Amino acid sequence: MRKILVTGANGQLGWELGQLAASYPQYEFVFTDRSVLDLSKPDTLDAIINNIAPDAIINTAAYTAVDKAESEKELAQAVNVQSVEKMAAIAHQRKIPFITFSTDYVFTGNATTPYTTDTALAPLNFYGSTKADGERLAIAANPNTIIIRTSWVFSTHGNNFVKSMIRFMKERDVLNIVSDQKGRPTYAKDLADATMKMIVALDNGQAIKGIYHYANKGETTWYEYCKKIQSIVGLTCQVNSILTVDFPTPAKRPGYSVLDTDKIEKELSITIPHWENSLVECINKLS
Ligand SMILES: NC(=O)c1ccc[n+]([C@@H]2O[C@H](COP(=O)([O-])OP(=O)(O)OC[C@H]3O[C@@H](n4cnc5c(N)ncnc54)[C@H](OP(=O)(O)O)[C@@H]3O)[C@@H](O)[C@H]2O)c1
């Protein structure tokens, strides 16, 4: 394996992969954004990808605007379903690895124990249903497809909860944050690390395919997460805990989103950092 095509170069995960590229001199990375590879146009992908002639595809691009997806259904489907299916099929034809990412939002949100990679899918919003359909169609088009589901992604780059909360706590005296949704925050840098370990394992002939979960160790609520950000940064804003019913959004949110990551830890022999340690690392970089 030599040439790795990465989509979504300007997203949180795509950008973190870009930061790691120099640590993997054995690979030539081709980072693309929507100006090169537009996932809203699945029919254009064949020609462009075959022209790049990659030896592996890592698809980090996605339609990730969870609330907007409820009203931009066709666009969300083109990016998260048709284009993912198309890339899986291209990878199958070229006999190359295809890694794509999915979400905790493919699950019901009302479990009480962590979701394993075998848990049945029952998305509760349109974004989640596009990611679930993308998973199913990619695996049907290419049984070697690798899907890594993740949750609550943050990074120094792009838009995310950590950066929004720091901004809000600096601008406002009072902040209301939901305390009845539970999940595992994920530092995009840690996920990028694990993804590259997966590429190296594939390159070494390890049999890896199907569904994996990756999220940082530990679980929390948005409220506790916000309080942790506040204490690390040292801000004095008053943070109140509220319930989901008091914070209506166009797309429903899962109450319980905790992913079980045993499979990826065992198969890649990795230790996943605790979210609080990765949060400190991210905030230190931001400042
Ligand atoms: N963010 C989370 O909390 C979260 C949670 C669970 C799962 N995930 C999944 O994890 C993966 C990585 O997420 P992320 O946080 O890195 O997402 P992100 O920061 O929102 O980045 C997504 C990237 O996709 C690109 N994109 C959107 N539409 C496109 C199109 N039509 N053509 C080409 N590129 C397009 C965006 O381009 P622009 O920069 O030009 O807009 C952006 O760079 C995704 O599969 C996502 O669904 C994310």
PDBQT file of the ligand as one rigid body, heavy atoms in Angstrom, charges set to zero:
ROOT
HETATM    1  N1  LIG A 301     -18.560  15.407  14.768  1.00  0.00    +0.000 N 
HETATM    2  C1  LIG A 301     -19.099  14.476  15.580  1.00  0.00    +0.000 C 
HETATM    3  O1  LIG A 301     -19.429  14.747  16.743  1.00  0.00    +0.000 OA
HETATM    4  C2  LIG A 301     -19.321  13.079  15.048  1.00  0.00    +0.000 A 
HETATM    5  C3  LIG A 301     -19.998  12.159  15.890  1.00  0.00    +0.000 A 
HETATM    6  C4  LIG A 301     -20.198  10.870  15.421  1.00  0.00    +0.000 A 
HETATM    7  C5  LIG A 301     -19.730  10.508  14.174  1.00  0.00    +0.000 A 
HETATM    8  N2  LIG A 301     -19.088  11.413  13.387  1.00  0.00    +0.000 N 
HETATM    9  C6  LIG A 301     -18.628  10.983  12.061  1.00  0.00    +0.000 C 
HETATM   10  O2  LIG A 301     -17.207  11.043  12.050  1.00  0.00    +0.000 OA
HETATM   11  C7  LIG A 301     -16.755  11.408  10.730  1.00  0.00    +0.000 C 
HETATM   12  C8  LIG A 301     -15.835  12.614  10.825  1.00  0.00    +0.000 C 
HETATM   13  O3  LIG A 301     -16.569  13.684  11.395  1.00  0.00    +0.000 OA
HETATM   14  P1  LIG A 301     -15.942  15.126  11.643  1.00  0.00    +0.000 P 
HETATM   15  O4  LIG A 301     -16.290  15.494  13.044  1.00  0.00    +0.000 OA
HETATM   16  O5  LIG A 301     -14.540  15.176  11.175  1.00  0.00    +0.000 OA
HETATM   17  O6  LIG A 301     -16.878  15.966  10.676  1.00  0.00    +0.000 OA
HETATM   18  P2  LIG A 301     -16.749  17.487  10.241  1.00  0.00    +0.000 P 
HETATM   19  O7  LIG A 301     -15.735  18.193  11.064  1.00  0.00    +0.000 OA
HETATM   20  O8  LIG A 301     -18.132  18.024  10.169  1.00  0.00    +0.000 OA
HETATM   21  O9  LIG A 301     -16.152  17.369   8.779  1.00  0.00    +0.000 OA
HETATM   22  C9  LIG A 301     -16.890  16.828   7.735  1.00  0.00    +0.000 C 
HETATM   23  C10 LIG A 301     -16.196  17.200   6.456  1.00  0.00    +0.000 C 
HETATM   24  O10 LIG A 301     -17.005  16.685   5.396  1.00  0.00    +0.000 OA
HETATM   25  C11 LIG A 301     -16.957  17.632   4.384  1.00  0.00    +0.000 C 
HETATM   26  N3  LIG A 301     -18.084  17.551   3.478  1.00  0.00    +0.000 N 
HETATM   27  C12 LIG A 301     -19.397  17.831   3.731  1.00  0.00    +0.000 A 
HETATM   28  N4  LIG A 301     -20.107  17.726   2.616  1.00  0.00    +0.000 NA
HETATM   29  C13 LIG A 301     -19.242  17.400   1.618  1.00  0.00    +0.000 A 
HETATM   30  C14 LIG A 301     -19.358  17.166   0.242  1.00  0.00    +0.000 A 
HETATM   31  N5  LIG A 301     -20.534  17.310  -0.392  1.00  0.00    +0.000 N 
HETATM   32  N6  LIG A 301     -18.272  16.828  -0.476  1.00  0.00    +0.000 NA
HETATM   33  C15 LIG A 301     -17.068  16.704   0.147  1.00  0.00    +0.000 A 
HETATM   34  N7  LIG A 301     -16.877  16.937   1.448  1.00  0.00    +0.000 NA
HETATM   35  C16 LIG A 301     -17.948  17.282   2.178  1.00  0.00    +0.000 A 
HETATM   36  C17 LIG A 301     -16.958  18.983   5.080  1.00  0.00    +0.000 C 
HETATM   37  O11 LIG A 301     -16.465  19.932   4.170  1.00  0.00    +0.000 OA
HETATM   38  P3  LIG A 301     -16.490  21.502   4.460  1.00  0.00    +0.000 P 
HETATM   39  O12 LIG A 301     -15.369  21.713   5.450  1.00  0.00    +0.000 OA
HETATM   40  O13 LIG A 301     -16.213  22.106   3.136  1.00  0.00    +0.000 OA
HETATM   41  O14 LIG A 301     -17.856  21.797   5.004  1.00  0.00    +0.000 OA
HETATM   42  C18 LIG A 301     -16.057  18.715   6.259  1.00  0.00    +0.000 C 
HETATM   43  O15 LIG A 301     -14.718  19.028   5.956  1.00  0.00    +0.000 OA
HETATM   44  C19 LIG A 301     -18.020  11.631   9.907  1.00  0.00    +0.000 C 
HETATM   45  O16 LIG A 301     -18.350  10.446   9.226  1.00  0.00    +0.000 OA
HETATM   46  C20 LIG A 301     -19.090  11.891  10.949  1.00  0.00    +0.000 C 
HETATM   47  O17 LIG A 301     -20.382  11.539  10.494  1.00  0.00    +0.000 OA
HETATM   48  C21 LIG A 301     -18.858  12.689  13.806  1.00  0.00    +0.000 A 
ENDROOT
TORSDOF 0
